[in-house]
Amino acid sequence: MSRRAAAAASPRTAAHRDLPASVVLVHGLYMNGDEMRLLGARLAAAGYTVHRYRYRSLRAAPAVNAAALAAWLDGVPGARVHFVAHSLGGIVLRHLFASVPALRPGRVVTLGTPHTGSAAAAWLASRRWSRPLIGRAADHGLLGPLPPWPAERALGSVAGRLRVGLGCIVPGVPRPSDGTVAVAETLCPGMAAHLVLPVSHFGLLLSRRAAAATIAFIDTGRFDA
């Protein structure tokens, strides 16, 4: 189904009927959303209305940030609302869909999200000096456990395999990895598609191939469209 196809309206979608589809960008740990501007511009060029959600990645748990996101979404237009999340942002979405199942329809792409937990975060959390570097992101987040992925929400998970980043200095990150998150950690039960690209964790936000794959999945539910 194309991004312009209309979805059956629910009480939540009635106020947004006949508006263009929106894409919500959800940033990762230590970020504020500005680093997703280039990806957002590419999505806008593809015809989407783009919105960036900012949250406190260290000071609030993913479930708390998901609750705030649910309220924030009331101001986002569109009968369909898609999501593109980087790293921890995908975990925030796991909590969002578990707590608010009646959201407007839309597809989801996660970029470098450790859906099975983060080995790098587990190593940092196990040491007193580095535990603050994870903060509340560890709470049912980077260390798990996470809510299951909803069957009705199409998910495309993108992983990188260019080992440049935190994993080069933090031991125990399985290979291949994007330098921070292992490819195996980006696998999510119930996902519709999985793609591995030769880019780093941060590079997933800059890569033309990652952007093209993201747009293809939002358009069609496939990465190879």
Secondary structure, DSSP 8 states (H G I E B T S, - for coil): --TTS-----TTTGGGTT---EEEEE--TT--SGGGHHHHHHHHHTT-EEEEE---TTTS-HHHHHHHHHHHGGG---SSEEEEEETHHHHHHHHHHHH-TT-----EEEES--TT--HHHHHHHTSTTTGGGTGGGGTTTTT-------TTS-EEEEEE----SGGGTSTT--SSBSSSSBGGGG--TT-SEEEEES--TGGGGT-HHHHHHHHHHHHHS-S--
